[in-house]
Amino acid sequence: MKHDTKIVSAGRNKQWTGGGVNPPVQRASTIIFDSVAEMKHAIANRADKTLFYGRRGTTTSFAFSEAISEIEGGAGCALYPCGTAAITSAMLSFLKAGDHVLMVDTAYEPTRDFCNKILTNLGITTTYYDPMIGEGIRELIQANTRILFLESPGSNTMEVQDVPTLASIAHESDIVVILDNTWGAGVLFKPFDFGVDISVQAATKYIVGHSDAMIGTAVANDKYWPQLREHSYLLGQCVSPDDAYLALRGLRTLSVRLKQHQESALKVALWLSEQPEVDKILHPAFNDCPGHQFFNRDFSGSNGLFSLVLNRGDEQAITSLLDGMSHFKMGFSWGGFESLILQVNGLDRLRTATTWQAAGPVIRLHIGLEDVDDLIADLRAGLDRLNLALLK
Ligand SMILES: *Cc1c(COP(=O)(O)O)cnc(C)c1O
C-alpha cells in the first residue's frame, strides 16, 4: 500500500468505526460486562485493544493508536495527553536510579528541563551531545547508559542527525534509542527503517493540524512495546476520546497539508534568503544546514517549520517587526493551518555541548496554508519596520 493510501485508511477497522467512515467518540470510564466470563476475557486482553476500563482506552483511541502505529511501522502505539507527556513517560518507562541518558543538545526545551530538574532528582544523570557527533557518540557511552535520545531536525536550529549511525552504535551496548519525530510527523522520516526503537511525536502539531487539541504518541518496536505500554499505563497516561477523535480527523488530510506546507515554506525560505536583512536560513533542505546530507539521504520531504538568522536587530526593532504582522500570528506550537512567528530566545543557555553563534537574532516561522504571496508581503513589511526602527 502506498503511503498516502495508508494515511487515509489506517485504523479504519469496522470494530472501531462501527460501519461509519469515522469512529464514534466513545466516552467511558466504566465498561459494563454481561458475565463473569466476559469480564475475565477483558482482563486477560486489556493490554491489546479490548474494552476493559477507560484508562486503557476506548474504541476511539484504539482507532487512533492503531492508525499511528501502522503509519510509523511499529508494534504498538501508546497515547498521552500531550507530546511532553509522551517524551517523559517513554523515558521513565525504561529508566531507574543510577542510569545515564545521552540527550541531544538541540532537544526541545521541556525535554532538557525534564532531564535537569526531574531525572537528576531520581539519581539519573544526563550527558548532552553535539547533534553532529556521529561516530563520536561511542566515547560518551557509559556502562550505565540506558537511553540515547535524538531529535532530528533539532529544535529551532534544525541540525539533522545521522540516525542510523547513532542507533547502530547504541545497539552495540543494548541502549534504547528514542527519537522525537515531531518534525517528521511520521511521514517525512520513517524511524523504524533507521534503527529507532521508540518514536515519539507531539501529535499536537501536524497530526491534529488545526491547533485545537493536544495529544502525544509513542510507537515502539517489538522489543520495547510491552514495557512501554505497561509502564506508560502505570504512569496513568491516557487520552480523552474527543482529542483522539480530533487527532484522527486531522490525520486523514496530513499528506496533502504537508505537501502544501513544504511548498510554501520553501518558497518563503528562498525569498527570505535573498533579503538583505537576512544572514542565514535554518532549514534542513538548505545546503548549509548541518546534516543536510542526512536530510537528503533519510527524509522524503520537509514541512512548514524553519528559522532564520537576521543580520542585526535589537529588542525594539524585533518588537516592531513582530507587533505589526498581520497574517503571521504570534504564539507557541506549530503544525496548524495558520502561519506563526516568534523570536527564539535563550539559545546560548539551551546549548551546553555546543555553542550557539549567530550574526543576529533568530526568528522561527511556521508557514501555514495561506497564499504564499500574502505571507511574503507580510514579511517584507515586517523587515521594513525592522529597518525603520534600526534607523532611530
Ligand atoms: C511541541 C513539541 C513537543 C511537545 O508537545 P506538546 O504536545 O506541546 O507537549 C515535543 N517535541 C517537539 C519537537 C515539539 O515541537
Ligand as a Chemical Component Dictionary entry (heavy atoms), coordinates in Angstrom:
data_LIG
# 
_chem_comp.id                   LIG 
_chem_comp.type                 NON-POLYMER 
_chem_comp.pdbx_formal_charge   0 
_chem_comp.three_letter_code    LIG 
# 
loop_
_chem_comp_atom.comp_id 
_chem_comp_atom.atom_id 
_chem_comp_atom.alt_atom_id 
_chem_comp_atom.type_symbol 
_chem_comp_atom.charge 
_chem_comp_atom.model_Cartn_x 
_chem_comp_atom.model_Cartn_y 
_chem_comp_atom.model_Cartn_z 
_chem_comp_atom.pdbx_ordinal 
LIG C1 C1 C 0 5.684 20.822 20.684 1  
LIG C2 C2 C 0 6.763 19.813 20.801 2  
LIG C3 C3 C 0 6.764 18.873 21.817 3  
LIG C4 C4 C 0 5.745 18.883 22.925 4  
LIG O1 O1 O 0 4.438 18.665 22.526 5  
LIG P1 P1 P 0 3.209 19.177 23.417 6  
LIG O2 O2 O 0 2.058 18.447 22.845 7  
LIG O3 O3 O 0 3.149 20.655 23.248 8  
LIG O4 O4 O 0 3.513 18.780 24.840 9  
LIG C5 C5 C 0 7.763 17.944 21.827 10 
LIG N1 N1 N 0 8.737 17.920 20.906 11 
LIG C6 C6 C 0 8.768 18.808 19.906 12 
LIG C7 C7 C 0 9.865 18.741 18.906 13 
LIG C8 C8 C 0 7.798 19.788 19.817 14 
LIG O5 O5 O 0 7.857 20.695 18.839 15 
# 
loop_
_chem_comp_bond.comp_id 
_chem_comp_bond.atom_id_1 
_chem_comp_bond.atom_id_2 
_chem_comp_bond.value_order 
_chem_comp_bond.pdbx_ordinal 
LIG C1 C2 SING 1  
LIG C2 C3 SING 2  
LIG C2 C8 DOUB 3  
LIG C3 C4 SING 4  
LIG C3 C5 DOUB 5  
LIG C4 O1 SING 6  
LIG O1 P1 SING 7  
LIG P1 O2 DOUB 8  
LIG P1 O3 SING 9  
LIG P1 O4 SING 10 
LIG C5 N1 SING 11 
LIG N1 C6 DOUB 12 
LIG C6 C7 SING 13 
LIG C6 C8 SING 14 
LIG C8 O5 SING 15 
# 
